[in-house]
Amino acid sequence: MSTLNLNAASKQWFSRPDDERYLSLADLKTSVMQRKRESWTATPQTAQMRCMPSDGGIAVEVYDGTKGENRQLVPTNWAFGQLCQYAQAPASYLRKLPAELACINLQWGLERSPLRDESLVLAQSNGHNQIRAITSTSYGRIWDHQVVEAVEKANHDERWQIPAASYATSNPKRATTLYASDRDVFIFLVDPKNPIEVGGEQLFRGFYTWNSEVGSATFGLCTFLYRYVCDNRIIWGATDVQELRIRHTGGAPERFAYEGAKYLRRYAEESTTKLIEGIKSAQNKEIPLNEGRGDTVESWLQDRGFTKAQAKASVDSAIAEEGRARTIWDVVNGITAYARSMPNADDRVAIEQKAGKLMQYAI
């Protein structure tokens, strides 16, 4: 059985400071819900926003319809980059300028050469007024708290847990896999008490999900079977990797509610018996080919979105790994093996996602 190692959770574990680490879903939800309660939005004409120096930095004056007054908002580091995009000005250069000079450049761009005529401003007021995001008015925001709540509901029986680590007792914040910053949320949980026997070895179920309500990332959910998770949060021996992504377009909130949260709940509550049956079906289900028409496994893959080169490499890898390329399971493992050779992480994720979709043909 061909497997790969997943590093997304390890990158989060390595890079997150202590103030972005949470010990429970309840604590994580409390934090992102508080942020949501303090947030408000405005849709100003881009040319009407005013940039001004403020305490050595930059503030943007925006009308707050909830209070009926103008507010001076200090952009977060992320929002400043978005502001520069709207002004079509280089953020890296403006960060080096004195605030007064940077404001002149930004104001000129916002008034005379804006990226869009209107903008959607996400602000936060909690004794300190700041801009968290500046996006297009068509931005479909999936709130971080919605993602945390979806995980919490899926984990009503507390089956899903933070992966074990040798240092968890002495340093629980270091061991946690629940994260949130001012721009995103990331959750990684596993089911360590319900192993699955596949091909003579024991595998476990896991998933990680992520989101950004300010536009720094799409919503994503990755599910998989795995052998073990090490202290560095590398997921070893992953197989049956499947991924769902939802871009923050106009219909994103509805699609998340219907598709993202529903898929997460279904995966979390699915019995191990059903998973085993699905894998056994894939191991026994031969790929349906019309030999009279000259079909091959490669052409079957091409009909399902693989390029000619990807199809050939996947079949070659299946033969090398499994000794044949006859069943759905053979081919899925061949694709997974081929994905390991790809240097680009996005390319690996894309082809692993295609491989996961092939499992539906085993039903």
C-alpha positions in Angstrom: 0.0 0.0 0.0 1.5 3.3 -1.1 1.6 6.1 1.4 3.0 9.6 1.8 3.8 12.0 4.6 1.8 15.2 5.2 3.7 18.2 6.5 1.0 20.9 6.7 0.3 20.4 10.4 4.1 20.3 11.1 4.6 23.7 9.5 1.8 25.1 11.7 3.3 23.5 14.8 6.8 24.9 14.0 5.7 28.5 13.2 3.0 29.4 15.7 3.9 31.6 18.7 2.4 30.7 22.1 -0.4 33.4 21.9 -1.8 31.6 18.8 -2.0 28.2 20.5 -5.1 26.9 22.3 -5.5 23.9 24.5 -9.2 23.1 23.7 -11.8 23.8 21.1 -13.8 25.7 23.7 -10.9 28.1 24.3 -10.4 28.5 20.6 -14.0 29.2 20.0 -14.2 31.7 22.8 -11.3 33.7 21.2 -12.6 33.7 17.6 -16.2 34.5 18.8 -14.9 37.4 20.8 -13.1 38.7 17.7 -16.3 38.3 15.7 -18.4 40.2 18.3 -15.9 43.1 18.1 -15.9 43.2 14.3 -18.0 45.4 12.0 -18.0 46.1 8.3 -18.3 49.1 6.1 -18.4 49.5 2.3 -16.8 52.9 1.5 -16.1 54.3 -1.9 -12.3 53.6 -2.2 -11.6 57.2 -3.2 -13.3 58.5 0.0 -11.1 56.7 2.4 -8.6 59.0 4.0 -5.0 58.0 5.1 -3.3 59.9 7.9 -0.3 59.5 10.2 -1.2 58.1 13.6 1.2 57.6 16.5 4.1 56.9 14.2 2.1 54.6 12.0 -0.8 54.9 9.5 -4.5 55.2 10.1 -7.4 55.1 7.6 -10.6 57.1 8.3 -13.7 55.1 7.5 -17.4 55.8 8.2 -18.8 53.4 10.8 -22.5 53.0 10.1 -23.1 51.1 13.3 -22.1 54.3 15.3 -22.9 56.9 12.7 -19.5 58.5 12.8 -16.1 58.4 11.2 -13.4 56.3 12.8 -9.7 56.2 12.4 -8.6 52.6 12.0 -5.0 51.3 12.1 -4.5 48.5 9.6 -3.1 45.2 10.8 0.0 44.1 8.9 -2.2 41.9 6.6 -4.7 44.7 6.0 -1.9 47.2 5.2 -0.9 44.9 2.3 -4.5 44.8 1.1 -4.7 48.6 1.4 -1.6 48.9 -0.8 -3.2 46.6 -3.4 -6.2 48.9 -3.6 -4.0 51.9 -4.0 -1.9 49.9 -6.5 1.2 50.9 -4.5 4.1 48.6 -3.5 3.7 47.6 0.1 7.3 46.6 0.7 8.4 50.1 -0.4 5.7 52.0 1.6 6.6 50.1 4.8 10.1 51.7 4.6 8.8 55.3 4.3 7.9 57.8 7.1 4.2 57.6 7.8 3.6 61.1 6.4 5.1 60.2 3.0 3.5 56.8 2.9 0.1 58.4 3.4 0.6 60.8 0.5 1.4 57.9 -1.8 -1.5 55.8 -0.6 -4.0 58.7 -0.8 -2.9 59.5 -4.3 -3.5 55.9 -5.4 -6.8 55.5 -3.6 -8.2 58.7 -5.2 -6.7 58.4 -8.7 -5.9 54.8 -9.5 -7.8 52.5 -7.2 -7.9 48.8 -7.9 -11.7 48.9 -7.3 -14.2 51.8 -6.8 -15.7 50.1 -3.7 -14.3 48.1 -1.0 -15.5 45.9 1.9 -13.7 46.9 5.1 -13.6 44.5 8.1 -12.9 46.5 11.2 -12.5 45.6 14.9 -13.2 47.9 17.8 -12.3 46.8 21.4 -10.8 50.0 22.8 -8.4 50.0 19.9 -9.8 50.5 16.4 -8.2 48.6 13.6 -8.8 47.4 10.0 -8.5 43.6 9.8 -9.2 43.3 6.0 -10.0 45.2 2.9 -11.6 43.0 0.2 -14.0 43.3 -2.7 -17.7 43.8 -1.9 -18.4 40.4 -3.5 -16.2 38.6 -0.9 -18.1 35.8 0.7 -16.8 35.6 4.3 -16.7 32.3 6.1 -16.1 33.3 9.7 -13.4 31.5 11.7 -15.9 30.8 14.5 -18.1 28.9 12.0 -15.3 26.5 11.2 -14.5 26.0 14.9 -18.2 25.4 15.7 -18.5 22.9 12.8 -15.6 20.9 14.3 -17.1 21.2 17.8 -20.4 19.8 16.6 -18.7 17.0 14.7 -16.8 16.1 17.8 -19.9 15.9 20.1 -18.7 12.5 21.4 -15.1 13.8 21.9 -13.7 11.0 19.7 -11.4 13.5 17.9 -8.3 14.6 19.9 -5.1 16.5 19.7 -2.4 14.0 18.6 -0.3 12.6 21.5 3.2 13.9 22.1 5.9 12.9 24.5 6.0 16.4 26.0 2.2 17.0 26.1 2.1 16.9 30.0 5.1 19.2 30.6 4.4 21.6 27.7 0.8 21.4 26.5 0.9 24.6 24.5 3.8 23.2 22.5 1.9 20.0 21.9 -1.4 21.5 20.9 -2.6 21.4 17.3 -5.3 24.1 17.7 -4.2 27.5 16.3 -5.6 30.9 15.5 -4.1 34.3 14.7 -5.6 37.6 13.7 -5.8 36.3 10.1 -6.6 32.6 10.3 -7.5 29.4 12.2 -6.1 25.9 11.8 -7.3 22.7 13.5 -5.7 19.2 13.4 -7.4 16.3 15.2 -7.1 12.5 15.1 -9.2 9.5 16.2 -6.6 7.4 18.1 -9.0 4.9 19.8 -10.6 3.4 16.7 -7.9 1.9 14.5 -8.7 0.4 11.1 -7.0 -2.7 9.7 -6.0 -2.2 6.1 -3.7 -4.6 4.2 -2.5 -6.2 7.4 -1.5 -3.0 9.2 -3.2 -0.6 11.6 -4.2 2.8 10.4 -6.0 5.7 12.1 -8.2 8.5 10.9 -7.4 12.2 11.0 -8.2 15.6 9.5 -7.1 19.1 9.5 -9.1 22.2 8.5 -8.2 25.8 8.0 -9.8 29.1 7.2 -9.2 32.8 7.0 -12.0 35.4 7.4 -9.7 38.2 6.2 -8.7 36.7 2.8 -5.3 35.2 3.5 -6.5 31.6 2.7 -9.5 29.7 1.4 -11.5 27.4 3.6 -10.0 23.9 3.4 -10.6 20.4 4.9 -8.2 17.5 4.4 -9.1 14.0 5.6 -6.9 10.9 5.6 -5.8 7.6 7.1 -2.4 7.6 8.7 0.1 5.3 10.5 1.3 7.7 13.2 1.9 11.4 14.1 5.4 12.2 15.4 6.2 14.9 18.1 7.0 17.3 15.2 3.4 16.8 13.9 4.5 15.2 10.7 1.7 12.8 9.6 3.5 9.6 8.6 2.1 7.0 6.2 -1.0 8.9 5.0 -3.3 7.3 2.5 -6.8 7.9 1.2 -6.1 11.6 1.3 -9.1 13.7 0.3 -9.4 17.5 0.3 -12.2 20.1 0.0 -11.5 23.7 -0.7 -14.0 26.6 -0.8 -13.0 30.0 -2.1 -14.4 33.1 -0.4 -16.7 34.0 -3.3 -20.3 35.3 -3.1 -21.8 31.9 -2.3 -19.0 30.7 0.0 -21.0 31.0 3.3 -23.9 28.9 2.0 -21.6 26.4 0.4 -19.6 26.0 3.6 -22.8 25.4 5.6 -24.2 22.9 3.1 -21.0 21.2 1.9 -18.0 21.9 4.2 -19.7 21.5 7.6 -21.8 18.6 6.3 -18.8 16.7 4.9 -16.9 17.2 8.1 -19.8 15.9 10.2 -20.2 12.9 7.9 -16.5 12.1 8.0 -16.3 12.5 11.8 -19.3 10.3 12.5 -18.7 7.7 9.8 -18.1 4.2 11.3 -14.8 2.4 10.8 -16.8 -0.5 9.4 -18.0 1.6 6.6 -14.5 2.9 5.9 -13.1 -0.7 5.8 -15.8 -1.8 3.5 -15.1 1.1 1.2 -11.4 0.3 1.1 -12.0 -3.4 0.5 -14.4 -2.5 -2.3 -11.7 -0.3 -3.9 -9.2 -3.2 -3.6 -11.6 -5.5 -5.4 -13.2 -3.2 -7.9 -11.5 -3.4 -11.3 -11.5 -0.3 -13.4 -14.3 -0.6 -16.0 -12.7 -0.5 -19.4 -14.3 -0.9 -22.8 -11.6 -3.0 -24.5 -13.5 -3.0 -27.8 -13.2 0.7 -27.8 -9.5 0.5 -27.0 -9.8 1.9 -23.5 -6.8 1.7 -21.1 -6.3 2.6 -17.5 -4.4 5.7 -18.8 -7.3 6.8 -21.0 -9.7 6.2 -18.1 -7.7 8.5 -15.9 -7.5 11.1 -18.6 -11.3 11.1 -18.9 -11.4 12.0 -15.2 -9.2 15.0 -15.3 -5.6 13.7 -15.4 -3.2 14.8 -18.0 -1.6 12.2 -20.4 1.7 12.6 -18.5 0.0 12.3 -15.1 -2.0 9.2 -16.2 1.1 7.4 -17.5 3.2 8.2 -14.5 0.4 7.1 -12.1 0.0 3.8 -13.9 3.8 3.2 -14.0 3.9 3.9 -10.2 0.9 1.6 -9.5 2.7 -1.3 -11.3 5.9 -0.5 -9.4 4.1 -0.3 -6.0 1.3 -2.8 -6.3 2.6 -5.0 -9.1 -0.4 -4.1 -11.3 -2.8 -1.3 -12.2 -6.1 -3.1 -12.3 -8.2 -2.0 -9.4 -9.3 1.4 -8.1 -7.0 0.8 -5.1 -4.1 -0.1 -7.3 -4.4 3.2 -9.2 -5.1 5.4 -6.2 -2.0 4.1 -4.6 -0.1 4.6 -7.8 -1.2 8.2 -8.0 -0.2 8.7 -4.3 3.3 7.3 -5.1 3.6 9.5 -8.1 2.6 12.5 -6.0 5.6 11.9 -3.7 7.9 12.7 -6.6 6.4 16.2 -7.2 8.6 19.0 -5.8 5.8 21.5 -5.6 3.4 21.1 -2.6 0.4 22.6 -4.5 0.9 20.2 -7.3 1.0 17.3 -4.9 -2.2 18.4 -3.1 -4.0 18.8 -6.5 -3.2 15.4 -7.7 -3.9 13.8 -4.3 -7.3 15.4 -4.3 -8.0 13.9 -7.7 -6.9 10.5 -6.4 -9.3 10.8 -3.5 -12.2 11.4 -5.8 -11.6 8.1 -7.6 -12.7 6.2 -4.5 -16.3 7.0 -5.4 -16.0 4.6 -8.4 -15.4 1.7 -6.0 -19.0 2.0 -4.7 
